[in-house]
């Protein structure tokens, strides 16, 4: 059973699911590689883990973890490849959306200043 009321429950679940995924992919990971994967998971989801530490979260039930493991076992190879291909694309799209949002914010700021100038100094 996993620990309760903290991020430890999620990290323990991650460890277990990581092992299952590695076995599915027929990967042999060293203890250092497993620790690095855990650390990257913890870094990526640090905000969520902090929130979980502030609330009472029940232990992840064994049937739930077993269901997650089963989902990993049943995942077709093409789906795994799709997940791997998605990650760099998602990062690229996220960065593109940030740039678009930044440009839109800059445009709104410029329009705001133009509108202020028009009203303050008599405008057109």
C-alpha positions, 0 to 999 in steps of 0.5 A, a space after each residue: 500500500 502506498 503512503 497517505 496524505 502526501 506527495 510520497 503516495 504519488 512518488 511511490 506510484 510513479 516508481 511502481 508504474 515506471 518499473 512496469 513501463 520499463 518492463 513493457 519496453 524491455 528496458 533495464 534501468 540502473 538505480 541511478 536512471 530510476 532515481 533520475 526519472 523520479 527526480 524529473 517527474 518530481 520536478 515536472 510536477 512540483 506544483 502538483 506535489 506541493 498542493 498534494 502535501 497541503 491536502 489530505 489525499 488518501 492512499 492510492 488504492 491497490 486496485 487503482 494501481 493495478 488498473 494503471 499497470 494493466 493499462 501500461 501492459 495493454 498499451 500498443 507499441 504504436 501508442 508508445 511511439 505516438 506518446 514519444 513523438 508527441 512530447 517534442 511537438 507539445 514543447 514546440 507548440 507550447 513555445 509557439 503559443 507563448 510567443 503568440 500570446 506575448 505578441 498579442 499582449 504587446 499589441 494590446 499594450 501598444 493599442 492601449 498607449 495609442 488610444 490613451 494618446 489620442 484621448 489625452 492629446 486631442 487624437 485625430 
